[in-house]
């Protein structure tokens, strides 16, 4: 099949990009590996909540409808919103379709999938990071016989009742997962650096405003020091409750693993049943490996959203290197709009 633009990924970044492609009246198609709408949100843990109000967690064109808890929308409400958004704008999504490779041709890009081949004059990759969880390599990682899982696999604390569990990672996912696991298990929260806790009244909306002001200040060459960052811990209800129980404390990173546990920096060994790694993700770009554009750091050189070495390729939603706050529901709008505009201009010239 041939089309002007092929979007790879039907999550929040893919849908936001499709919204603007539609406004430019381009012929486009979205391919999504998931069996239904929702993107990475389909894989979030059972109690996962946004830490921004619904109106600050919306895609372009249509605000998220009011949620049961207006301050902390639940994962399932986000999924329902993304599905309704897709239907509202009649976004053409084919699923489940797994893209296996992208290769360059003189006037197009050839996209191979498990459902056949597609040819497009431009490709926008919006696959995010969820399918590429990162777990750091430590001495003894291969010999540890307990359970190891990444936050991408975590669903709820039920499997850890009565166990000795370490939750590793100083971000919001680490804080939230530790908070609920600590209710049923003997758990410790392990971080490389002490986390920064935000005041109770500061939520993701305030963080986004500060991050936006910081970005604008950098563009204008002026100084601005925000009171917090998107990496700081937002005091969602479960984290506040852990603080009230007196357990919201961290331990320094262990130095190695053994068959039955970990070795702490002071040389002490401790038996551990399970490790939950909340250590982030890497860009899911393996489908672009054949283009020879992925750098050792796992990224692709871009002019904001357009790949420098393959001008027919754009990237949206992988983090700040593809546009300020582009990995967030609200922040992806700017990058999606930029990519759609640039694609439209490019196709008019080529």
C-alpha positions in Angstrom: 0.0 0.0 0.0 1.2 3.6 -0.7 0.4 6.8 1.2 1.8 10.2 1.7 2.6 9.8 5.4 2.9 6.8 7.5 2.8 7.2 11.3 4.3 4.3 13.3 2.7 4.2 16.7 -0.9 4.8 17.8 -0.3 6.1 21.3 -0.6 9.7 22.5 2.3 11.0 20.2 0.9 9.2 17.2 -2.7 10.5 17.7 -1.5 14.1 18.3 0.5 14.0 15.1 -2.4 12.5 13.2 -4.6 15.4 14.4 -2.3 17.9 12.7 -1.8 15.8 9.6 -5.6 15.8 9.3 -5.6 19.6 9.5 -3.0 19.7 6.7 -5.3 17.5 4.6 -2.5 14.9 4.0 -3.2 11.3 3.0 -1.9 9.4 6.0 -2.2 6.1 7.9 -1.3 5.1 11.5 0.1 1.7 12.3 -0.1 0.5 15.9 1.3 -2.7 17.4 -1.3 -2.7 20.2 -4.5 -4.6 19.8 -6.6 -1.6 20.9 -6.3 2.1 21.6 -4.3 3.5 24.5 -0.7 3.0 23.6 1.7 2.6 26.5 -1.1 3.4 29.0 -2.4 -0.1 28.4 0.6 -1.4 30.2 0.6 0.9 33.2 0.2 -0.7 36.7 -3.3 -1.1 38.1 -3.3 1.9 40.4 -1.4 4.3 38.1 -2.7 7.9 38.1 -1.6 11.0 36.3 -0.2 13.7 38.5 -1.8 16.5 36.5 -5.5 17.4 36.4 -7.5 16.2 33.4 -7.5 19.6 31.7 -3.7 19.6 31.8 -3.4 16.1 30.4 -5.1 16.6 27.0 -4.2 16.2 23.4 -4.7 19.0 20.8 -8.2 20.0 19.9 -10.2 18.2 22.6 -9.7 18.5 26.4 -9.9 15.3 28.4 -13.4 15.0 29.8 -13.9 15.4 33.6 -12.7 12.4 35.5 -13.9 10.7 38.7 -11.0 12.3 40.6 -10.4 15.6 38.8 -6.9 16.0 40.3 -5.5 12.6 39.6 -7.0 10.9 36.5 -6.7 7.1 36.6 -4.9 5.0 33.9 -8.2 3.6 32.6 -9.6 7.1 32.2 -6.6 8.0 30.1 -7.1 4.9 27.9 -10.8 5.7 27.5 -9.9 9.3 26.5 -7.4 8.2 23.9 -9.9 5.7 22.4 -12.6 8.4 22.2 -10.1 10.9 20.7 -9.2 8.4 18.0 -12.9 7.9 17.2 -13.7 11.6 17.4 -11.3 12.6 14.7 -11.7 9.4 12.7 -8.0 8.7 12.8 -7.2 5.8 10.4 -5.4 3.3 12.6 -4.5 -0.3 11.6 -3.8 -2.7 14.5 -2.3 -4.8 15.6 0.5 -4.2 13.1 4.1 -4.7 14.0 6.6 -2.7 12.0 9.8 -4.7 11.5 12.0 -2.4 9.4 12.2 0.8 7.4 14.4 1.3 4.4 15.1 4.2 2.1 14.2 4.3 -1.6 14.8 7.2 -4.0 11.4 8.8 -3.6 10.0 7.1 -0.5 10.5 5.0 2.5 9.6 1.3 2.5 8.0 0.0 5.7 7.9 -3.7 6.3 5.4 -5.2 8.8 4.1 -8.5 9.9 1.0 -7.6 7.8 2.8 -6.7 4.6 4.6 -3.8 3.0 3.8 0.0 3.0 5.4 2.7 1.0 5.3 6.3 2.1 6.7 9.6 1.0 7.3 10.4 4.6 7.4 8.4 7.8 6.8 9.7 11.4 8.0 7.4 14.1 6.0 7.8 17.3 6.8 4.5 19.1 7.8 6.1 22.4 9.9 4.2 24.9 7.6 1.8 26.9 8.7 -1.3 24.9 12.4 -0.6 25.7 12.7 -0.8 29.5 16.1 -0.1 30.9 17.7 -2.1 33.8 21.3 -1.2 34.6 23.9 -4.0 34.6 25.4 -4.6 38.0 27.8 -7.3 39.2 25.9 -10.4 39.9 22.8 -9.5 37.8 22.9 -12.8 36.0 23.2 -15.0 39.2 20.4 -13.5 41.2 17.8 -16.2 41.6 15.0 -14.0 43.0 12.4 -12.3 40.9 13.4 -9.2 38.8 10.9 -7.1 36.9 10.8 -3.6 35.5 8.0 -1.1 36.2 6.8 -1.8 32.7 5.8 -5.3 33.9 4.5 -4.4 37.3 0.8 -4.5 37.9 0.0 -4.6 41.6 1.5 -5.5 45.0 -0.4 -8.7 45.4 2.5 -11.0 44.2 4.8 -9.5 46.9 2.8 -10.0 50.0 5.1 -10.9 52.9 8.3 -10.8 50.8 11.5 -8.7 51.1 11.4 -6.3 48.2 13.6 -3.6 46.9 12.1 -0.9 44.6 14.9 0.8 42.7 14.6 4.2 41.1 14.2 7.8 42.3 11.5 9.0 40.0 7.7 9.2 40.3 7.2 5.6 39.2 9.6 4.4 41.9 7.8 6.5 44.6 4.4 5.3 43.6 5.2 1.6 43.3 7.2 1.6 46.5 4.3 3.3 48.4 1.9 0.5 47.6 4.3 -2.4 47.8 5.4 -1.2 51.3 1.9 -1.8 52.5 2.1 -5.6 52.0 5.8 -6.4 52.0 9.0 -5.6 53.8 10.1 -3.1 51.2 12.9 -0.6 50.8 13.2 2.2 48.3 16.7 2.4 46.7 17.9 5.4 44.8 21.3 6.6 43.5 20.6 10.2 44.7 18.1 11.4 47.4 14.8 12.2 45.7 13.4 15.7 45.7 9.9 15.8 47.1 7.6 18.6 45.9 5.3 20.5 48.2 1.8 18.9 48.5 0.2 21.7 46.6 2.5 21.3 43.6 1.2 18.9 40.9 2.1 18.2 37.3 0.3 21.3 36.0 2.6 23.5 38.1 5.6 21.5 37.0 4.7 21.9 33.4 4.3 25.6 33.8 7.7 25.9 35.4 9.3 23.7 32.7 7.7 25.7 30.0 9.0 29.0 31.5 12.5 27.5 31.7 12.3 26.4 28.0 11.1 29.9 27.0 13.9 31.5 29.0 16.5 29.4 27.3 15.1 30.4 23.9 15.2 34.1 24.8 18.6 33.9 26.5 17.5 34.9 29.9 17.9 33.3 33.3 15.2 31.4 35.1 15.5 28.9 37.9 12.4 26.8 38.5 11.4 25.6 41.9 11.0 22.1 40.7 11.4 19.8 37.7 9.5 17.1 35.8 11.8 14.6 37.6 10.8 15.6 41.1 8.4 13.5 43.2 4.8 14.7 43.0 2.9 13.9 46.3 0.1 11.9 44.9 -2.3 10.4 47.5 -0.4 7.1 47.8 2.9 8.8 48.3 1.5 11.1 50.9 0.1 8.1 52.7 3.5 6.4 52.7 4.9 9.6 54.2 2.3 9.6 56.9 3.2 5.9 57.7 6.8 7.1 58.2 8.2 4.8 55.5 9.0 7.4 52.7 12.7 7.0 53.1 15.4 5.8 50.7 18.6 3.7 50.9 21.7 4.2 48.8 22.2 2.0 45.8 23.5 -1.5 46.5 26.9 -2.4 44.9 26.2 -5.9 43.6 23.8 -8.8 43.5 24.3 -12.4 44.8 22.3 -15.5 44.2 20.0 -14.7 47.0 20.1 -11.0 47.5 22.3 -7.9 47.4 25.5 -6.5 48.8 25.2 -3.0 50.3 28.0 -0.4 50.0 29.2 -1.2 53.5 29.8 -4.8 52.4 26.8 -6.2 54.2 24.8 -8.9 52.4 21.1 -9.2 52.6 18.6 -11.8 51.3 16.0 -10.3 49.0 13.0 -12.0 47.3 12.4 -9.5 44.5 13.7 -6.4 42.8 11.4 -3.9 41.0 13.4 -1.7 38.7 11.9 1.7 38.1 14.9 2.9 36.1 13.4 4.4 33.0 13.3 3.5 29.3 15.2 4.0 26.1 13.8 5.1 22.7 12.0 2.2 20.9 13.8 2.7 17.6 14.8 -0.9 16.6 12.5 -0.7 13.5 14.8 2.1 12.2 18.1 0.2 12.6 18.3 -0.6 8.9 18.6 3.1 8.1 21.9 3.4 9.9 20.9 6.5 11.8 20.8 5.3 15.4 23.7 6.7 17.4 25.5 4.7 20.2 23.4 6.6 22.8 20.3 5.1 21.2 19.1 8.4 19.7 18.9 9.8 16.1 20.3 13.2 15.2 17.4 15.5 14.5 16.5 19.1 13.7 13.8 19.1 16.3 11.6 16.4 14.8 13.2 15.8 11.4 16.0 13.2 11.1 19.1 14.9 9.6 20.5 11.9 7.7 17.1 10.7 6.4 15.0 13.8 5.5 11.9 11.7 4.9 11.9 10.6 8.5 10.5 12.5 11.5 10.4 11.5 15.2 7.8 12.6 17.8 7.4 11.9 21.5 10.7 10.5 22.6 11.7 13.2 25.0 13.2 16.7 24.9 15.6 15.7 22.1 12.5 15.5 19.8 10.8 18.6 21.2 10.3 20.1 24.7 8.2 17.8 26.9 7.2 15.7 23.9 6.9 12.6 26.0 3.9 14.0 27.9 0.2 14.2 27.0 0.1 18.0 27.0 3.7 18.6 25.9 3.5 16.5 22.7 1.3 19.0 21.0 4.1 21.4 20.1 6.2 18.6 18.6 3.3 17.0 16.7 2.3 20.3 15.2 5.9 21.0 14.2 6.3 17.6 12.6 3.0 17.8 10.6 3.9 21.3 9.3 7.3 20.3 8.3 6.1 17.2 6.6 3.5 19.2 4.7 6.1 21.7 3.5 8.6 18.9 2.6 6.1 17.0 0.5 5.1 20.2 -1.4 8.7 20.5 -2.5 9.4 16.9 -3.1 
